[in-house]
Amino acid sequence: MYPVEIQMSTTIAPTAEIVGAKDRVTVYGWKALAGSVIGYAMDGFDMLILGFMLASIYVLDIIATVFLIPELKGKELE
């Protein structure tokens, strides 16, 4: 609707500045970061174990239905 003018600059903005004491990460901050990383890793490991266990439970259900309980062959388990 309105024309937009793009302004370009030849100066480069500084990417790093001197950090004051109030801007530094505290020990509590590092502990929080470590705890979140450990929790994220444990969650991923939990999902890995769950994936393997669900596959095993499914196979064991088929084996039990077909071989151990012949009268239930072809029926849904509730």
N, C-alpha and C positions, 0 to 999 in steps of 0.2 A: 504494500500500500504506500508506504513512505520509502523513499530511497535511503539505503543504509550506506554510510561511508565507512570504509575500513581504513583505520589509521595504522600505519606500520612504523615501527621504531627501529633505529639502528643500535640502540643500547641494549646490552644484555643484562638482565636482572641477576643479582647475585643469588646463588642457590644455597649457599651455606652462610650462616651467621654465627657469631659467637653466642653460645648458649649460657644463659645465666643459671644460677643455682636453683631458681624456682622452676625452670623449664626442664630440669634433669629428671630422669626416671628414677623413682625411689626403689628401695628394696621391696616394698609392698607391690609396686608395679611389676617388677621382675617375677615375683612369686605368683602374681595373678596371671602373667603371661605363661609361665611354666605350667601352672595348673590347667590353663585352657588348652595348651598343646597336649598335655598328657590326657586330658579328658577327651579331646578330639581323637587321639590315637586309640584310646580304649573303646570309644564308640565304633570306630572302623573295625577294630578287632572283633568286637561283639557281633557286628553284622556279618563278618566273615564266618565266625563260628555258627551263627544262626543259619546261614545259607547252607553250610555243610550238614547241619543237624536236620534241617527240614527235608533235605534230599534223602538222608538216611531214614528218617521216620516214614517218608513216603514209600521207600523201597521195602522197609520192614512191614508196613501195612499191606502191601501187595503180597509179600511172602506169606504173612499170617493168613490172609484171606484165601489164597489159592492152595497152599499146601497144608496148613495146620487146621483150618476150619473148612472142610470141603462143602458143607451144607450152605455156607454163605457165598459160595463161588458165584460171581456175576451180580451180587447184590451190593447196594451202597451201605457203607457202615455209618451209623448215626452217632 
